[in-house]
Amino acid sequence: MGKVIFAFFKQVKCVFITDGLIQDQVQRNLTIQERNRYKDIELQPLRGGREFGFRFLNDIKWAMAKFVFRYLLRMEDDYFLCLAQNESTMLCHPHADQQIGLWLNKIFRKTFFHDTRLHDHPPASFTRTFDKIKNVCGS
């Protein structure tokens, strides 16, 4: 899923926005089914990849056309929103990967594990071995 938009007025609306030009027909059908079921997914006319500027502009134009709001919060799906904390003791960090470390340091009894099916470094887009793999998530 691409990003989340919260529009604030007298109520809060949470919307998940993702690229709508999905080439894989099965994935496209599943996404449309989920959108129809929960009514909280919007598909934008993008294919994915490096279209960050277009995504941002589409998100804002879509929100302005659909809602009357005083505040708009747009965030990517790899961020966590910290609300209502005392600034002097706030456990938030401007870098999302550092944020988790701050929280984990406050937990005294914890168990760490890593799911070896996950690839996190270096990013797959920088690793040529992923270029020819079909259905990465299925394998």
Residue pairs with C-beta under 8 A, 6 or more apart in sequence:
1 16
1 17
1 18
1 41
1 77
2 16
2 17
2 18
2 19
2 44
2 55
2 76
2 77
3 16
3 17
3 55
3 59
3 74
3 75
3 76
3 77
4 14
4 15
4 16
4 17
4 74
4 75
4 77
5 13
5 14
5 15
5 17
5 59
5 63
5 72
5 73
5 74
6 12
6 13
6 14
6 72
6 73
6 74
7 13
7 15
7 63
7 66
7 67
7 69
7 71
7 72
8 69
8 70
8 71
8 72
8 73
9 67
9 68
9 69
9 70
13 67
14 40
15 40
15 41
15 42
16 40
16 41
16 42
17 41
17 42
17 43
17 44
17 55
17 58
17 59
17 62
18 31
18 41
18 42
18 43
18 44
19 43
19 44
19 46
19 47
19 48
20 43
20 44
20 45
20 46
21 45
21 46
21 47
21 48
22 28
22 31
23 47
31 41
31 43
32 43
34 41
35 41
35 42
35 43
42 62
44 55
44 58
44 59
44 62
45 58
46 54
46 55
46 58
56 74
59 74
60 72
60 74
63 69
63 72
63 74
73 81
75 81
78 96
79 96
80 96
80 99
82 90
82 91
82 92
82 99
85 91
85 92
91 99
91 102
91 103
91 106
92 99
92 102
93 99
93 102
104 110
119 127
119 130
124 130
124 136
130 136
133 139
